[in-house]
């Protein structure tokens, strides 16, 4: 597991990505758990999006937790605002506000819970590529 507390400023986004990169690199080196290039990229993207949302919409600090759970990395971001995010309908003409759509599209799991001092958002990213080609690791719709 790896955790860090950030002040909630824009420079924290890059610092959180660095935390995620170092964590997954350590997971590979120390524990022999394979992490695909895709998983590394998706994890960095998701961490960026979640921490960006926390910095923009929740005053004060945020906490990032990273943990390997089975064949995925669980990414949890805690922030100070209890309002749960709502995904908007996709609109290619809209500038910005696509972060939650992106996160939900590339992650295997997505959970948000109110906490006594804000909310906790947890997502899962598969560490290995799916031989069937689904980037989320979800079973295809039948």
Helices and strands as residue ranges (DSSP letters): E 2-6, H 11-31, H 37-57, E 62-69, E 72-79, H 99-106, E 109-115, E 118-126
